[in-house]
Amino acid sequence: MFDRDEDILKAAEDWQKAGHGVALATVIETWGSAPRPAGSSLVINDDGTFLGSVSGGCVEGAVVTEAMDVISSGAPKMLEFGVADEAAWTVGLSCGGIIRVFVEKIG
């Protein structure tokens, strides 16, 4: 799950060469007890395949869903998940922290 940055970037490059749309999600800020540090990343292609981690599994499903929209529209998104956020409990981020994730289409 916690793949090396080189592996994540290589997967993004390979998917693009194969004709897939690709998005990159990056943790840009954390507060409190966060499962992954700032700089952690997740790459997602247009069929929902992903590599990496932004939350150790807590919010990956929600990030992949948002990444699919980013790939389709080309418009980046800033996502925030935290214990006070109803969506955080739904997706499993009950660790008491907050993470902000920037999702952008690459290529």
C-alpha positions in Angstrom: 0.0 0.0 0.0 2.8 2.5 0.9 4.5 2.3 -2.5 7.6 4.3 -3.3 7.2 7.6 -5.1 9.2 6.2 -8.0 6.7 3.3 -8.4 3.7 5.7 -8.2 5.2 8.0 -10.9 6.2 5.1 -13.1 2.6 3.7 -12.9 1.3 7.2 -13.9 3.6 7.3 -16.9 2.8 3.7 -18.0 -1.0 4.4 -17.7 -0.7 7.6 -19.8 1.3 5.8 -22.4 -1.4 3.1 -22.5 -4.0 5.9 -23.2 -5.5 6.2 -19.8 -6.5 9.5 -18.1 -4.6 9.9 -14.9 -5.0 11.9 -11.7 -2.5 12.4 -8.8 -3.8 12.9 -5.3 -1.3 14.4 -2.8 -1.6 15.0 1.0 -0.8 18.7 1.3 -1.6 19.3 4.9 -2.3 17.3 8.1 -3.4 18.2 11.6 -3.6 16.1 14.6 -3.5 12.3 14.3 -3.2 11.8 10.6 -2.6 8.3 9.1 -0.1 9.5 6.4 2.2 12.5 6.3 2.1 15.5 3.9 3.6 14.6 0.6 2.0 11.1 0.5 0.5 10.4 -2.9 -2.0 8.2 -4.7 -2.2 7.9 -8.5 -5.5 6.9 -10.1 -6.4 6.0 -13.7 -9.7 6.4 -15.5 -10.7 2.8 -14.9 -10.4 3.2 -11.1 -7.0 1.4 -10.7 -4.8 3.1 -8.1 -1.4 2.9 -6.5 -0.1 4.5 -3.4 -1.9 5.8 -0.3 -3.0 9.1 1.1 -4.6 7.8 4.3 -3.5 4.2 4.9 -6.9 3.0 3.5 -9.3 5.3 5.4 -10.4 7.7 2.6 -8.9 6.1 -0.5 -12.3 5.1 -1.9 -13.6 8.7 -1.6 -10.4 10.1 -3.2 -10.6 7.6 -6.1 -14.3 8.7 -6.7 -13.3 12.4 -6.7 -10.3 11.6 -8.9 -12.6 10.1 -11.5 -14.4 13.5 -11.7 -11.1 15.3 -12.0 -10.0 13.1 -14.9 -13.3 13.7 -16.7 -13.4 17.5 -16.1 -9.8 18.4 -15.9 -10.6 20.7 -13.0 -8.5 20.0 -9.8 -10.1 19.6 -6.4 -9.1 20.2 -2.8 -10.5 17.6 -0.5 -10.6 17.7 3.3 -11.3 14.9 5.6 -11.5 15.1 9.4 -13.1 13.6 12.5 -15.7 16.4 12.6 -16.6 15.9 9.0 -19.6 13.6 8.5 -17.9 12.1 5.4 -14.8 11.2 7.4 -16.8 8.9 9.7 -18.5 7.4 6.6 -15.2 6.6 5.0 -13.4 5.6 8.2 -11.2 8.6 9.2 -12.0 8.5 12.9 -8.4 8.9 14.0 -9.0 12.4 15.3 -7.0 14.2 12.7 -7.6 16.2 9.5 -6.0 15.7 6.1 -6.2 17.9 3.1 -5.7 16.2 -0.3 -5.1 18.0 -3.6 -6.3 16.0 -6.7 -5.1 17.0 -10.2 -5.2 15.6 -13.6 -1.7 14.9 -15.0 -0.5 14.6 -18.5 
